[in-house]
Amino acid sequence: YKAIKAGRTFGTTGPSLYFDVNGELMGDTAYVFDGEAEISLSASSEAPGFILVKIDIIKNGELWKTITPYAPNYSAVLEDGVTEDGYYRVEITSYGSGGYRFAWSNPVFVRIE
């Protein structure tokens, strides 16, 4: 219950995800000192025969990046210049014989220091 209350969970109909910004988890605040945010992201379709077809990274309510892995798993560390306080969150779409499945992260908040 502590993790749910702190926002360290994600919603899903199938795929799983791990996501942090500068080492801070969903629901936490990442402090940016040098203007660069490091976004660690890994995702899995979690079901045989399913692949990840789209990963959207949302920054401050706007689409920042779309990744199209077309594979069952994806993992990367991405960097982004940060000029204002805000947040990042992730939306994942997988596809297989059962149709589409989705996952949505809670945000990681970002503060400029």
Secondary structure, DSSP 8 states (H G I E B T S, - for coil): -HHHHHT--EEESS-EEEEEETTEETTSEEEESSSEEEEEEEEE--STT-EEEEEEEEETTEEEEEE---BSEEEEEEEEE--SSEEEEEEEEEEETTEEEEEEE--EEEEE-
